[in-house]
Amino acid sequence: MKYAIELDEDEVDLLAGIELDALKMDHEQYRRQSPLVQQLTKKLMDRGAIPEVRLRYWSDPDYQLGRLKTSHQGLFERNGTRGDDIIIHPHFLKYLRYFLFGASLSENVIVAFEETVGDSQWVSSGDIDEIAKGTRGIVRKFGLQGEDEEFYKLALDIGLHQWFAKVVRDAAKQTK
């Protein structure tokens, strides 16, 4: 995967014992793997392996686009889950997956989006209408209605400013 982070040997071994799709496991299976999830997450955090933008997606309220104005981490805390209990919660797996691999979109979708955006460092407000139009075209072409959050993550990963990433998300969300 293009935006996957590099893992050291220990991290690869830990990941091999983790199923990242919580829906594929029962409670007992998840309980058995939760120490691995905790160890891997702590190792990644300790060595600074997770890209800053992904950490901000997790912990910065401005990067959480829901109606509740708290971070993704804050949503766990709001529901009474704190500290290490967050990491071992089954719903944390989707965030760990994003930390590791980036947006959950196929390689051909990522390439199409990168071609639409071009060099992200040169994107200005004058480009956003074309980027939104291109995003809608990609969503239609690949049948990705409902994947607006993944487009938001991808926009962040390729280096678009958070405001532009929100516009990308909105364009993907509005596509029929």
Beta strands, then each sheet from edge to edge (+ up, - down):
end
